[in-house]
Amino acid sequence: MSDIKADVFLDITNLVCPMTFVKAKATMEDMEAGQIIEIRMNEGEPIQNVPRSLKEEGHEILKVINNNDGTYTIFVKKGVQ
């Protein structure tokens, strides 16, 4: 697992692009700058697109974990906006 403590957990494994990013972005909008979100997503398009899009929005990708079950977990620190 990870030594990073998340303030918020979001599972988007039941969503497909572009809703994966839309849900992640909407959830992060309710967070304070500096808080950390743990997001679980499927391999493929979500892991390729969501981290990149969040980084483009000004957030910091702290860690990406391959769960070895077809999913990934990413830890993202909310940027100041």
N, C-alpha and C positions, 0 to 999 in steps of 0.2 A: 504494500500500500504506500501511502505517502506520509511524509512528516509535515505537510502543509495542512493547516486547519482552515477549513472553508466556513464562511459565514452563511452561505446559501448553497443548497444542492438542487440541481435541475437535471432531470432525466428526459432527454429528447429522442430516445431510441424508437419511439412510436411515431415519429414525424419524418417527413421527407423534405428535401430541399425544394423551395427556399424557406419553408416554415421552420426548419431547424434554426436558422440564423434569426428569423423574425422572433421566435419564442425566446431565444437566448438574449437578444437585444432588449426586448420588452422587459424581461426579468431583471436585467442589469440596470435598466432605467430607474427601477425602484430601490436600487442599492446606493449606499454612500460611497464617495470616492475613497479608494484604499481598501474597501472590503474585497473579499475573495469569494468567487463562486466556483463550485465544482460542477462540471457539466459532463454527463455521460451521454455518449452518442455512438452511432454505428460507424463502422469502417466505410470506406468509399467516399462519396460526395460530402457527407457531413464532416468527416475529419479533415478532408482536403480544404473545404470552404469556410467552415465556421471559425476556426482559429485565425485564419488569414483575415477574414472580414472583421472580427473583433479587434485584431491588431490595427487594422486600418481605421477603426473607430477611436483609437487612442488608448486601448486597454493593453495590459501586459500579460502575455502568456507565460505563466510561471513554470508549468510542467505539463507534459503529455505522457500518458501511461497507456500502453497497449495491454488491455485486459486479457488478451489471448482467447477471447470468446466471441470475436466478431465486433467487439465494442472497444471504445477508447474512453478514457477519462482525462479531461483537461482541467487545469486550475488556472483561473484568470483573475488578475487584480484589476479592479475598476480604476480607470484613469480619471483625471480631473477634466470635466467638460463644461 
